Amino acid sequence: MAPIDTEIRTAHVPLPLAENVDQLAARLERPCGWIVKPASTAWIDQEEPRSRLTREALADMGAGHVEAYLFCVLQCSYTK
């Protein structure tokens, strides 16, 4: 398998979150990136459908279909 290009990202996170990641990484004997990478991927995988539903609902609402907007609001609130 060919190596995947990567890029280092830096983010300011609340101290309790940073401590939790550090503790988990130490317990699993893994680097912090090993924890953050799948967590970021999972968040993006969850956010993409929400974003798509929102865009679709706004388009439907713009076309006068208010019920589609209400469906999106209810659907998004149950997936949180």
N, C-alpha and C positions, 0 to 999 in steps of 0.2 A: 504494500500500500504506500502510495506517495505521501510524503509529509504534508500536513495542512499548514498553510500560512496562518500565523497568529499575530495578535497585537495586544500589548499590555494596556489595560484600562485602570484608571484610579478613580475611586469614589469616596466621598466623605460619608460615613455611616455613623449612626448613633453608637456611642461607646458600648452600651449593653449588647447590641447586635454584634459588634466586633469581638467582644469578649466571648459571646456564645459561639461564634465561628471558630475562634482560637481554641476554645475548650473542646469543641467537637473534632476539630482537626487533630488536636493532641490525642484525644481518646481513640481516634481511628488511625493514628500514626500516619497521617496524610498531610500534604500542604494545604493551606487555606484555599488556594485556587481549585483544589479538587472538590471543595464544598461549594464554592461560589459559582463555578461554571455550570454544573447541572441545575442549581437553583435559578440562575439567570435564564437558562434554556427553558426551564419549566414555566417561569413567569411569562416569557415571550410566547411560548406555545399556548398559554392560557389567554394572554392579552390579544393575540391576533384574531381569534373568532369574535371576541367582544368588539374589537374595532370594526371588523367587517359588518357585524350586525348593526352597529351604530350607523355606519355609512349607509347601509341598505335602508335602515329605518328613516334616516334623514331624507334620503332620496324619495322614499315612498310618501313621507310627510309632505315634501315639496310638491308631490304630484296629487296631494289631497287625500291620501290614504292614512288617516290618523290611527286606525286600528293597528297598523304595522308598527308604528312608533310605540304604542302602548305594549305590544307584544315584546319588543326589544327591551323596554324598560323592565318588564317583569322577568324576562329571560336573563338579563344581565344581573338583576338583583339576586336571583337564585344561584348564580354561579360564583358568587363572591365567597 
